[in-house]
């Protein structure tokens, strides 16, 4: 389960599939295009969210480091998703990005919080 390519492929298929479903009441190729865009962005975010938060965390004070890196990464993800879907004409932008954004934000906030505490535990040993 530590396979990065597997995680990236899963993100592409799961979130791209969600986007197709979220836009399924619209004529093709709109749902397919939404799925390709969402799947591609989700795959890329799977690669880069963790690295970005790991890079940002030490640049913030202890308290701020619990929230700021994940918040910044989540807001940047939301802006990227909205912009990309508007540019390609995705009919159901809010519905399309709701699940992927919730999943990625939940993951990155949890990861950042736990990583902050993990690094704190190792400095006190």
C-alpha contacts under 8 A as a table, 3 or more apart, distances in Angstrom:
res1	aa1	res2	aa2	distance
1	X	6	X	7.74
1	X	7	X	7.98
2	X	7	X	7.97
3	X	6	X	5.25
3	X	7	X	6.40
4	X	7	X	5.09
4	X	8	X	6.14
4	X	47	X	7.61
5	X	8	X	5.06
5	X	9	X	6.02
6	X	9	X	5.11
6	X	10	X	6.02
7	X	10	X	5.06
7	X	11	X	6.14
7	X	43	X	7.95
7	X	46	X	7.20
8	X	11	X	5.14
8	X	12	X	6.24
8	X	42	X	7.79
8	X	43	X	4.68
8	X	44	X	7.32
8	X	46	X	5.95
8	X	47	X	6.88
9	X	12	X	5.08
9	X	13	X	6.22
9	X	43	X	6.69
10	X	13	X	5.23
10	X	14	X	5.81
10	X	43	X	7.90
11	X	14	X	5.28
11	X	15	X	5.69
11	X	16	X	7.63
11	X	39	X	6.60
11	X	42	X	5.60
11	X	43	X	5.22
11	X	46	X	6.96
12	X	15	X	5.72
12	X	16	X	5.45
12	X	17	X	7.95
12	X	38	X	7.46
12	X	39	X	3.86
12	X	40	X	5.87
12	X	41	X	7.82
12	X	42	X	5.88
12	X	43	X	5.05
13	X	16	X	5.19
13	X	17	X	5.65
13	X	39	X	6.23
14	X	17	X	5.15
14	X	18	X	6.20
14	X	39	X	7.48
15	X	18	X	4.87
15	X	19	X	6.24
15	X	35	X	7.43
15	X	38	X	6.28
15	X	39	X	5.40
15	X	42	X	6.56
15	X	99	X	7.84
15	X	100	X	6.03
16	X	19	X	5.10
16	X	20	X	6.36
16	X	34	X	7.39
16	X	35	X	4.02
16	X	36	X	5.92
16	X	37	X	7.33
16	X	38	X	5.10
16	X	39	X	3.85
16	X	40	X	7.56
16	X	42	X	7.84
17	X	20	X	5.13
17	X	21	X	6.26
17	X	35	X	5.97
17	X	39	X	7.56
18	X	21	X	5.05
18	X	22	X	6.01
18	X	35	X	7.22
18	X	96	X	7.14
18	X	99	X	7.78
19	X	22	X	4.94
19	X	23	X	6.23
19	X	31	X	6.88
19	X	34	X	5.72
19	X	35	X	4.74
19	X	38	X	6.38
19	X	39	X	7.96
19	X	96	X	4.94
19	X	97	X	7.55
20	X	23	X	5.33
20	X	24	X	5.81
20	X	31	X	4.55
20	X	32	X	5.74
20	X	34	X	6.24
20	X	35	X	4.85
21	X	24	X	4.93
21	X	31	X	7.29
22	X	25	X	7.88
22	X	31	X	7.70
22	X	92	X	6.85
22	X	95	X	6.02
22	X	96	X	5.51
23	X	26	X	5.79
23	X	30	X	7.19
23	X	31	X	4.88
23	X	34	X	7.43
23	X	90	X	7.72
23	X	91	X	6.69
23	X	92	X	5.92
23	X	96	X	7.20
24	X	27	X	7.51
24	X	31	X	5.67
26	X	30	X	6.55
26	X	31	X	6.70
26	X	91	X	7.47
27	X	30	X	6.12
27	X	31	X	7.26
28	X	31	X	5.94
28	X	32	X	6.68
29	X	32	X	5.22
29	X	33	X	5.99
30	X	33	X	5.21
30	X	34	X	6.12
30	X	89	X	7.58
30	X	90	X	6.31
30	X	91	X	7.27
31	X	34	X	5.10
31	X	35	X	6.14
31	X	90	X	7.53
32	X	35	X	4.99
32	X	36	X	6.21
33	X	36	X	5.10
33	X	37	X	6.14
33	X	88	X	7.57
33	X	90	X	7.55
34	X	37	X	5.20
34	X	38	X	5.95
34	X	85	X	6.91
34	X	88	X	7.72
34	X	90	X	5.62
34	X	96	X	7.73
35	X	38	X	5.15
35	X	39	X	5.71
36	X	39	X	5.14
36	X	40	X	5.97
37	X	40	X	5.27
37	X	41	X	6.19
37	X	84	X	7.32
37	X	85	X	7.21
38	X	41	X	5.21
38	X	42	X	5.92
38	X	81	X	7.51
38	X	85	X	7.97
38	X	96	X	7.86
38	X	97	X	7.74
39	X	42	X	5.13
39	X	43	X	6.06
40	X	43	X	5.16
40	X	44	X	6.27
41	X	44	X	5.07
41	X	45	X	6.00
41	X	81	X	7.38
42	X	45	X	5.01
42	X	46	X	6.05
42	X	100	X	7.23
43	X	46	X	5.12
43	X	47	X	6.65
44	X	47	X	5.20
44	X	48	X	6.30
45	X	48	X	5.05
45	X	49	X	5.38
45	X	77	X	7.64
46	X	49	X	6.07
46	X	50	X	7.54
47	X	50	X	7.13
47	X	51	X	7.51
48	X	51	X	5.24
48	X	52	X	5.94
49	X	52	X	5.16
49	X	53	X	6.20
49	X	73	X	6.66
49	X	108	X	7.06
50	X	53	X	5.26
50	X	54	X	6.08
50	X	108	X	6.86
50	X	111	X	7.84
51	X	54	X	5.06
51	X	55	X	6.14
52	X	55	X	5.10
52	X	56	X	6.21
52	X	69	X	7.96
52	X	73	X	7.31
53	X	56	X	5.05
53	X	57	X	5.89
53	X	69	X	5.27
53	X	70	X	6.23
53	X	73	X	6.98
53	X	108	X	7.78
53	X	112	X	6.85
54	X	57	X	5.52
54	X	58	X	7.59
54	X	112	X	7.72
55	X	58	X	6.87
55	X	59	X	7.75
56	X	59	X	5.40
56	X	60	X	7.14
56	X	69	X	5.68
57	X	60	X	5.74
57	X	65	X	5.32
57	X	66	X	7.91
57	X	68	X	7.97
57	X	69	X	5.85
57	X	112	X	7.86
57	X	116	X	7.79
58	X	61	X	7.46
58	X	65	X	7.26
59	X	65	X	7.78
60	X	63	X	8.00
60	X	64	X	5.86
60	X	65	X	4.96
60	X	68	X	7.71
61	X	64	X	5.37
61	X	65	X	5.63
62	X	65	X	5.11
62	X	66	X	6.84
63	X	66	X	5.59
63	X	67	X	7.66
64	X	67	X	5.71
64	X	68	X	5.65
65	X	68	X	5.63
65	X	69	X	6.39
65	X	116	X	7.30
66	X	69	X	7.47
66	X	70	X	7.94
66	X	112	X	6.58
66	X	113	X	5.37
66	X	116	X	6.47
67	X	70	X	5.70
67	X	71	X	5.97
67	X	109	X	7.13
67	X	112	X	7.66
67	X	113	X	7.45
68	X	71	X	5.01
68	X	72	X	5.93
69	X	72	X	5.25
69	X	73	X	6.12
69	X	112	X	7.55
70	X	73	X	5.08
70	X	74	X	5.95
70	X	105	X	7.36
70	X	108	X	5.73
70	X	109	X	5.23
70	X	112	X	6.47
71	X	74	X	5.09
71	X	75	X	6.06
71	X	109	X	7.54
72	X	75	X	5.20
72	X	76	X	6.09
73	X	76	X	5.14
73	X	77	X	6.09
74	X	77	X	4.98
74	X	78	X	6.15
74	X	101	X	7.58
74	X	104	X	7.51
74	X	105	X	5.60
74	X	108	X	7.82
75	X	78	X	5.04
75	X	79	X	6.20
76	X	79	X	5.14
76	X	80	X	6.13
77	X	80	X	5.09
77	X	81	X	6.09
77	X	101	X	7.50
78	X	81	X	5.13
78	X	82	X	6.07
78	X	97	X	7.88
78	X	101	X	6.74
79	X	82	X	5.27
79	X	83	X	5.99
80	X	83	X	5.26
80	X	84	X	6.02
81	X	84	X	5.27
81	X	85	X	6.09
81	X	97	X	6.74
82	X	85	X	5.34
82	X	86	X	6.04
82	X	93	X	6.75
82	X	94	X	8.00
82	X	97	X	7.53
83	X	86	X	5.20
83	X	87	X	6.09
84	X	87	X	5.14
84	X	88	X	6.40
85	X	88	X	5.31
85	X	89	X	6.03
85	X	90	X	5.13
85	X	93	X	6.21
86	X	89	X	5.06
86	X	90	X	6.06
86	X	93	X	7.17
87	X	90	X	7.86
90	X	93	X	5.81
92	X	95	X	5.43
92	X	96	X	5.82
93	X	96	X	5.01
93	X	97	X	6.20
94	X	97	X	5.49
94	X	98	X	5.90
95	X	98	X	5.32
95	X	99	X	7.60
96	X	99	X	7.13
96	X	100	X	7.79
97	X	100	X	5.46
97	X	101	X	5.74
98	X	101	X	5.40
98	X	102	X	6.07
99	X	102	X	5.11
99	X	103	X	6.09
100	X	103	X	5.15
100	X	104	X	6.07
101	X	104	X	5.20
101	X	105	X	5.84
102	X	105	X	5.26
102	X	106	X	5.94
103	X	106	X	5.27
103	X	107	X	6.15
104	X	107	X	5.09
104	X	108	X	6.05
105	X	108	X	5.19
105	X	109	X	5.95
106	X	109	X	5.44
106	X	110	X	6.12
107	X	110	X	5.31
107	X	111	X	5.94
108	X	111	X	4.96
108	X	112	X	5.88
109	X	112	X	5.20
109	X	113	X	6.08
110	X	113	X	5.22
110	X	114	X	6.08
111	X	114	X	5.27
111	X	115	X	5.91
112	X	115	X	5.04
112	X	116	X	6.01
113	X	116	X	5.17
113	X	117	X	6.47
114	X	117	X	5.17
114	X	118	X	6.02
115	X	118	X	4.87
115	X	119	X	6.09
116	X	119	X	5.40
116	X	120	X	6.26
117	X	120	X	4.87
117	X	121	X	6.10
118	X	121	X	5.10
118	X	122	X	6.42
119	X	122	X	5.23
119	X	123	X	6.38
120	X	123	X	5.28
120	X	124	X	6.58
121	X	124	X	5.41
121	X	125	X	6.68
122	X	125	X	5.41
